[in-house]
Amino acid sequence: MRERTGRIILYVAAACYAALMLYFLFLQRRPMKVHESYWINVKENISLQVFDTVKLLVRLLRDSNNEYLIRFAFLNMTGNLLLFVPMGVLLPCIWPWQSKFIGFFATSFLIILCIETLQTLTLLGIGDIDDIILNLSGALAGYGIWRIGPVNRLLRRLRLVLT
């Protein structure tokens, strides 16, 4: 009975997390205005320069006097990291094969790549390599938390790790 309850809690948590991700990454955003052809706009909304956006955000945090820009930079950086921490805990709890680092890393990378691609193609965001790096860092932080002995033992005792 406890195992079934643990599964239900785990699946409800995963569904709530997926719904929040859907909201934050797609539903709350407005599509960018199309000034040229669709494909020109898609091409303009791709940033493949590694750490270009991160450098800009750090510069805004360090040098800006504009409260709005400082808040934007802080929320962008921390949001891209923190939004994916739960994924690092949930994936290995739900699917035992995700407890292996290589499987977790590959799955997380593919999920994040799909999200960035969809945001770009729907013009609901910019396909940014820095977002992929920050999102993946957040997921890896969550995975690291999951791997900590006392945390993992507690999750197993509560039957929140499916085996």
N, C-alpha and C positions, 0 to 999 in steps of 0.2 A: 504493500500500500504506500509506504514512504517513497519507494522508487517511482511509482506512478505519479505521486504528487510532485516529486522533484522534476520529473519530465514535463509535467504540465506547467510548472513555474518557469522552467527553462524555455519552453516553446512560447509561452506568453511574453516573457522578457525579450526573446528574439523577435517576435512579431511587433512588439512595441518599439523596439530599437529600429527595426526596418521601416516602420511607419514614420518615426521621427526623422530618419535619414531621408526618406522620400520627401517629406515636407521641407526640411532644411536645404536639400540639394536640388530640388526641382519645383515643388509646388509653391513655395513662397517667393520665387523669383519671377520677374517679368522678362519676356523675351527681349533681346536687344533689337533695336530698330534696324531694319534692313535698308541700307542706303544705296547699295549697289546690288549686284546679283547675289543670290543666296550663297553660292560657293565662294565668292570674294569675301563676304562677311565671315564665313566659316574660316577661311584662310587667315583673315586678320585677327581671329579670336583664338589663335594657337600660339603659345609661347614655349619654345623649345630651348631657350637659353637657360642653362642650369644656374640656379641661385640668383637670377636676374630679379625676379619678383621679391625674393627674400631680402636681397640687398636694398631694394626700394623701400620695403616695409620697415626694415631696421633703420634706414635713414630717416623715414618719417617719424619713427618712435624717438629717435635721438635728437633730430634737429627741428622738428616742426613745432610751431607755437599754436597751430590750429587744433583745437580740442577734437573736432570731428575727425580730422585725418589721423590723429593719434589713436582715437578709439577704433577707427576703421582698421588701422594697421595691427593693433593689438588683437582685436576680434578675429581678423583674418588669420593671423599666425596661430593664435591659441585654438581657434575653432577648427582649423585644418588638422591640428594635432589631436585635440581632445575628442572630437567627434568620432574618431576611429578607435579610440582606446577600448570601448566595449566590444568591438568586433574581435579584438585580440583575446578577450576572455571568452566570448560566446562561441566562436568557431570551434576551439578545441573541446569545449564542454559538450557541444551537441554532436560533433563528429569525431570519434576517437582518432581517425587517421590525421586529423588536424593537429594532434598533439606533437607530431613530428615536425620539426622546424621547416624543412624543405617544402612539405605539403602546405603548411600554414602560409609560408612566404609566397609560394606560387599562387595559392587561392586568393590571398589578400591583394597581391599585385594585380591579378586579373580583374577582381571586383573593382578596384580603384581605377584601373585603366578603362574599364567599361563605363564607370560613372563619369570620368573626365571626357570620354568620347561622346557619350550621350549629351552631356552639358554643352559640348561644342556643337554637335549636330543639331540640337534643338535651339541653339542660340540662347540658352539659359545660363551660360557661364563661359569662361575661357578655359580652353584645354591647356593647362599650365603644368610643365614638368615639375615645377616647384611644389604645386599642390600634390602631385603624385608622391614626391619625396616626403612632404610633411604628413600626408595621410598615412603613408606606409610607416613612417616613424611612430605615429600614434598607435597604429595597429600593433607594431612590434613592441611598444611600451606595454600595451594591454597583454600581449602574449607573455612578456617578461613578468608581469604581475601574476598571471595565471601560473607561471612556472615556479614562483616562489613557494617553497615547501609548505609553510603554514597556510597560505591561501589555498593551495591545491588540496591539502588535506581537509580543510574546512569545507570546500566545495564538494569533495567526495563524501564527507560525513553527512552533509545535507542532501546528498543524492542529486547534486546539480551537475555532475559530470556523468555523461552517458558512456557506458563501457560495453 
